[in-house]
Amino acid sequence: MWRYFWSRNEVAVNVPRYQGGENEDSVDLQIKSLMYMFERLKIYNFAPFLKILDSGEVSFDWLSKPDAPIHPDVIINDKLDSVYDIQSFKKILLDDPYRILIDYCKNKFRSYLILSDSPKEFSELPKFMAPDFQFTILKANSSDKNYIDVLVNKSDIYKEHNISQRVKTDIAREIIAAQRACSNDKVFDKNDRAKIIRFYVQKLAYHIQVERIYKATLKSKEQRLQSTRAILLDASRPRGLKSHRSAVNLQISQPLKSSNRSTLRAKPSMSIMKLDKVYSESTQESDSSDTLISSETSETGSDNSLETLFPVVEMRSEKRFTEEEKNFTYEQSKLAVRIRVERERTHLQKSHA
């Protein structure tokens, strides 16, 4: 099947446009082009973040990039690059202000795997030779329950992040309700369907990035507090004991990496990509997250620095933060992500002007 799939009449195939809604490509063409791009760009092996080139532009990055396709029957060559318009597909993934959020391009690709109908040329949906990637079908006129089931349970969108079912369901339900409110017809069409899928990926990506920064910020503050307490404790010891224990206490109490202490006073130009990587050195994600984020678009100016976004706050509690302190940190984390996405949007608009 695979050999037949990749070698048959490549030149005669229509060039895909990778558009959603009523202008989408035929389902069969979507399957062929997406299967090709999956292998050609090694999407299954995308790094969590894009890389920044010397020119300042962004590009894909990989955890590793094997030369051979993971499926031995897949053919990759310049001719097929042209047939399936690889440059247009790259542009679609990269010309998106959310591209700087963790694992966004990989999961935007997953959103394209949600087909609007069954194919005609295939008796069954082809399988990817990698876990957590699969085609699924969601017809535009499906019920709300089916929309939620496909998005949350069948699409594999952000499956690599342990987000609770409740959060994903709440996000999907909120998007669907909002789309129903602005739709002139009670039955969704393909344009409604495309918006729901796009907003789901964006809002879930936003939520995950905010949660990562929020948890890591609290971790960083906790480490600083532990270091401060150790220094104060050492200073309060009798003089005979202080000199003996000073070096040991300071070594134990300081964060493992010096960058953790200075993260909150980073340069204003530090990107979400770099910020998240620095934070990841001192934190691990929890198994679930139960906080639903706001979906409002930020109108904040783009000149805010991370020093303003993450001011140093003295914590009164020795063992845990107050609800007020946690809420403050979470709001600042949301603001940091919103500002960074809006900066990226402005940058893309200027580059296309």
N, C-alpha and C positions, 0 to 999 in steps of 0.2 A: 504493500500500500504506500509506504513512504517513498519508494523509488518512483512509483507512478505519480505520486503527488508532486514531487519536486522536478521531474524531468519532462512533464507533459505540457507542450504548447506554452512555454513561459512567455515568449514574445507576444503571443496573441492575447494574453491576459490584459484586462484594463488596468491602467495605472491607478493605484489606490489614492484617495485624497485624505483618508484618516479623519473625516469629519463625522460629527455625531448628528443626532436628530433626523429630520426628514431628508437631509443631504448625505446620509451615511452610505458607505459602499455596500454592495451586495454582501450578504452573510458569507457566501463562499469566498469572495475576495478578501473579506476581513480575516477569515480563518487562515487563508494562504499567506497573506502579508504579515499577519501577527506571528505565525509560526516561524516565518523566515526571520523577522526582526528579533525574535526571542533568541534564536541561535546566532544570528549575525552580530548582535550587540552584546551577547552574553548577559542578558538581562537578569538571569538567575544568579549571576555572580556580581551584580552591582554592589559597590561599596555604599555604606549608609549615606555618605555625602558626596556631592560633586567636588571636583577639584578646580581650583582657581589657577588659570594660566598666567604667564608673565604679562600678557596683554590686558589682564583684568577680566577677561571673559571666563565663563565656566564651561566645563567639559565633563563627560562621564568619567568615573573612576571605578576600578574593579578590585575586588579582594585578591583575585588572581585571574589571569586571562589565558586559558588554554587555547592552543591553535586549532585543534580539531573540535568539531561540533560534538555535543554529548550524545547525539544520535548518529550512528555511523552512516545512515542513508541520506542525511541532509546534505544538499549541495549548496555551497556558498561561492559566489564569484561576482565579478564586476557587472556582468550582464544582468544577473538577478538583482544586484544593488539598484540598477537603473529601472528594471521592471517594477520593483516594489518601492521605488523612490525613497531610498534610505535617508537622503538629505531632508526631505519633508518630514519624515517621521522623527528624526533627531530634533528638528526645529520645534515640532509639536511638544516633545517632552521638555525641551530646554527653555522655550519661550513661555514660561509660566512663573509668576511671582512666588509661588509656593515651592519652587524647585530647591530652595536652600534648606527646606525642612528635612528631617531625617527620613530616609528611605522613601522619599516622595516619588521620584521617577519610577522606581520599581513598582510602586503601588498604583501610580497612574496607569502604568501598563496593564496591571491586573484589571483595572476598571474597563479597559477596552475588551477584555475577554468576556464581558457580560454581553451576550448577543441578543438581538431583538427578536430573533426567530430561529427556526431550525434550518440547517443548510439543505441545499438541493442535491449537491454532488456527492455528499458523504452520507452513508447510511447511519453513521454515528459520529459524534464529536471526536476529533483527534485528541490524543493524549500527549501531554508534555512529558519529556524524559527528565523531569525535575520535580521535587515535591512542592506543594503549595502554589501550583499554577494549574488552572484548569478552566476550560470553557464552561459557561453555564448560560442558560436562556432566561431572559426576563422580558416578556412582551409588554409593550407600552400600556395596554389596557388592563394589566394585572391588578389585582386587589392590593390594598395597602399591606395586608398580611403577607402576601407573596413578595412584594417589594422588600419588606423588612427581612423576610427569610433569605432571600437571595443575597442581599447586601451584607447581612450580619453573619449568616451561616454558610453560604455557598461560594462567595466571591473570593475568599482568602485575602481580602484587602486588609493590610496591616496585620497579617497573621503572625508575623515574627515578633510582634509586641503583645504582651499579655494584658490586653484591655478587657475589662469585664463585659459580659454579655449585656448587662443592664445599661452601661454607658453607650455601647454601640447601638443598642436598640433605641435608646432615648434620642441619640443623634439622628438616626434614620427616621424615627417617628416625627421629630421636630421638622426635619427638612420636607418630608412628605406633606405634613399639615400646612406648612408655609406655601408649598407649591399648589396645593389644592385651593388655598385661599386666593391666590392670584391667577388661577386658571379659569378661563371663561367657560370651560366645559367640565362636567363632572368626571368625564373619562379622560385619562391622560393620553396625549399623543406622543410621538417619538421625541419631540422637542422637550416636552415635560420630563420624559424619561431620562434624556441626556443630562438635563440640569440636575435632577435628583442624584444621579450617579456622580457627577462632577462635584457637587457640593458635599456629598458624603465623604469622598476622598479628601477634600480640602479641610473640612471641619475635623475629621478624625486625625489628620496629620497635625493640624493646629493643636488639638487637645494633647496629643502625645508629646509634642515638642514642649508645650507649656509644663506638662507634668514632669518631664525630665529636668527642666531647668529649675522648677520649684523644689523638687526633692533634693537636687544636688546643691542648691543654694542653702537650704536648711542644713544639709550635711556640712557644707563649708563653714557656716556660722557656728555650728556645734563644735567643729574642730578648733576654731579660733577661741571659743569660750573655754574649751578644755585646756588649751595652751595658756590662756590668761589665768585661769584658776590655778594651774600648776605653778606659774611664776609667783602669784600672790601667796600661795601656800608656802613656797620655798622662802619667800621674803619674811614670812611670819615665824619661821623656825628659829630656835636658839642659834646664836652665831656659830657655835661649834658644829652644829649639824648642817647648817646651811651650805658651807663651802664643800662639805663632803658629798651632798646630794644634788647640788645645783645642776651639774652637767647631765647626770642621769635623768632628772626630772624634765629638763628641757628637751632632751633627745626623745623621750617617750611621748611628751605632750604635743610636740609639733606635728603638723600634717606630714604625710609621707613625701609630698612633693611641694616645693616652695611655690609653684605656680598656683596652688590652691588658695594660698593666703591672699594673693594679689588679684584673683579672678574678678572680684567685684569692682575693682578699680582698673579694669582693662581699658585699652585704648578705645575711643569712640568708634573707630572703624572696624572693630572686631566683629566678624560675622557670626551668625547663629551656628554655622558649621564649626568654627573654631571654638566658640563658647561651649557648645555641647560636648566637643571632644575633651576640652579641659575639665569640664564638670564630670565627665564619665570616668576620669581617673580616680575620683574619690567617692563614687557612688555606684549603686546597683539598682536597677529598676525593681519595684515590688511586683508581686504576682498579679495584682489587679489594681484598677483605679476606679473610684466611684464618684469622681467630680466631673460634672458636665459644664463645659465652657460656654461662654457667650459667643454668639456668631456675628456680632455687630462688627462693621468695618471701622477701623481706627481712623480718626481724622487728625491724629497727633502729627506734629511736624517731624521732619526727618533729621533734625539736628540734635536730637537727644543723645547724650552719651550714656554709656553703661554705668558710669559713676553716678549719674543722676537716676538711672533705672534701678540700681542696686545700692542704695546708700547703706553705710554701715550702721546697724541698729544695735544698741546695747540691749541684751536680753536679761530680764530680771530672774527668770527661772533657771536653776542650775541643771535640771534634768530634762525639761521639756519646754516647748514654746507655748505661749498663750494663744488662744484662738485669734486674738487681734493681731498678734505678730505673724501668725501663719497666714491669715487673710491678707495682710499687707504684702507679704512675700509673694503670695499667689497672684495678686493683682499686678505686682511689678513684673512677674514672669510673663503674664499675659501681655502686658504692655510692651515688653522687650520683643516678643515674637511678632506682635502686630506691627510695630515700627519697622522691624527688619523686613517683613513681607511687603509693606508699603514702599519702603526704599527700593526693593527689588522691582516692584510694579513701576515706579517712577523711572528707574533705570531702563527698563525694557521699553517704556513708552518713548523715552528720549532717543534710544537707539534705533527705533523704527520710524521716527519722525522724518 
